[in-house]
Amino acid sequence: MLHAELVGLVRDAIEDGSWEGEGLRSPAHWVAWKTGFSSARAGEIVRLAQRVDELPVTMGSFGRGELAVDQVAVIAKRTPAWADEDMAVLARSATSIMASSRRK
């Protein structure tokens, strides 16, 4: 759920321009600098932040801790907005199947 909070903060920083500063090239560069994330991970966080409004079902599941940042990153990279609900359901189902198979 902390990753979801971070995505919200990055979204706010992108919207109000607070990420901008001397020597900063992009929101992803700012995220990498502030968090210590790799440039690839920072880019994923920015992509998630940019798609919050387009993927409300997925982002809701993410915020509740039902989906991990890696799952949401794949959805945000590959899923059109119209398939948001279907992909969120699929990802939650895959997560519950994996969790139950580990318990056996």
C-alpha positions as CSV (number, residue, x, y, z in Angstrom):
1,M,0.0,0.0,0.0
2,L,3.0,2.3,0.4
3,H,3.7,2.0,-3.3
4,A,0.1,3.2,-4.0
5,E,0.7,6.2,-1.7
6,L,3.9,7.0,-3.6
7,V,2.0,6.8,-6.9
8,G,-0.5,9.3,-5.5
9,L,2.2,11.7,-4.4
10,V,3.9,11.4,-7.8
11,R,0.6,12.1,-9.5
12,D,0.2,15.2,-7.4
13,A,3.8,16.3,-8.2
14,I,3.2,15.8,-11.9
15,E,-0.1,17.8,-11.8
16,D,1.2,20.8,-9.9
17,G,4.8,20.7,-11.4
18,S,6.5,20.4,-8.0
19,W,8.8,17.7,-9.5
20,E,10.5,20.4,-11.6
21,G,13.8,21.8,-10.5
22,E,17.3,22.6,-11.6
23,G,19.0,19.6,-13.3
24,L,15.8,17.5,-13.3
25,R,15.0,16.2,-16.7
26,S,11.7,14.4,-16.2
27,P,9.3,13.2,-13.5
28,A,11.0,9.8,-13.7
29,H,14.4,11.4,-13.0
30,W,12.9,13.2,-10.0
31,V,11.4,10.0,-8.6
32,A,14.7,8.1,-9.1
33,W,16.5,10.9,-7.3
34,K,14.1,11.2,-4.4
35,T,13.6,7.5,-3.8
36,G,16.8,5.8,-4.9
37,F,14.8,3.6,-7.3
38,S,16.4,2.5,-10.6
39,S,15.4,4.6,-13.6
40,A,13.3,1.7,-14.8
41,R,11.3,1.5,-11.6
42,A,10.9,5.2,-11.4
43,G,9.5,5.2,-14.9
44,E,7.0,2.6,-13.9
45,I,5.9,4.7,-10.9
46,V,5.4,7.7,-13.2
47,R,3.5,5.6,-15.7
48,L,1.2,4.4,-12.9
49,A,0.7,8.0,-11.7
50,Q,-0.2,9.1,-15.2
51,R,-2.8,6.3,-15.6
52,V,-4.6,6.7,-12.2
53,D,-7.7,8.3,-13.8
54,E,-7.8,5.8,-16.7
55,L,-7.6,2.7,-14.5
56,P,-9.8,3.3,-11.5
57,V,-10.6,-0.3,-10.7
58,T,-7.0,-1.4,-10.9
59,M,-5.8,1.6,-8.9
60,G,-8.5,0.9,-6.3
61,S,-7.3,-2.6,-5.9
62,F,-3.8,-1.4,-5.7
63,G,-4.6,1.1,-3.0
64,R,-6.4,-1.6,-0.9
65,G,-3.3,-3.8,-1.1
66,E,-5.0,-6.4,-3.3
67,L,-2.5,-6.0,-6.1
68,A,1.3,-5.5,-6.0
69,V,3.2,-2.7,-7.7
70,D,4.6,-5.2,-10.3
71,Q,1.2,-6.4,-11.2
72,V,-0.2,-2.9,-11.6
73,A,2.9,-1.9,-13.6
74,V,2.1,-4.6,-16.2
75,I,-1.5,-3.6,-16.4
76,A,-0.6,0.1,-16.7
77,K,1.9,-0.6,-19.5
78,R,-0.3,-3.0,-21.6
79,T,-4.0,-2.4,-20.8
80,P,-6.3,0.0,-22.6
81,A,-8.6,1.9,-20.3
82,W,-11.7,0.0,-21.5
83,A,-10.3,-3.3,-20.2
84,D,-9.4,-1.9,-16.7
85,E,-12.1,-3.9,-14.7
86,D,-11.4,-7.2,-16.5
87,M,-7.6,-6.9,-16.0
88,A,-8.0,-6.0,-12.3
89,V,-10.3,-9.0,-11.8
90,L,-7.8,-11.3,-13.6
91,A,-4.9,-10.0,-11.6
92,R,-6.7,-10.4,-8.3
93,S,-7.8,-13.9,-9.3
94,A,-4.2,-14.9,-10.2
95,T,-3.0,-13.5,-6.9
96,S,-5.5,-15.5,-4.9
97,I,-4.7,-18.7,-6.9
98,M,-1.0,-18.2,-6.3
99,A,-1.5,-17.6,-2.6
100,S,-3.7,-20.7,-2.1
101,S,-1.2,-22.9,-4.0
102,R,1.6,-21.8,-1.8
103,R,-0.3,-22.9,1.3
104,K,-0.6,-26.4,0.1
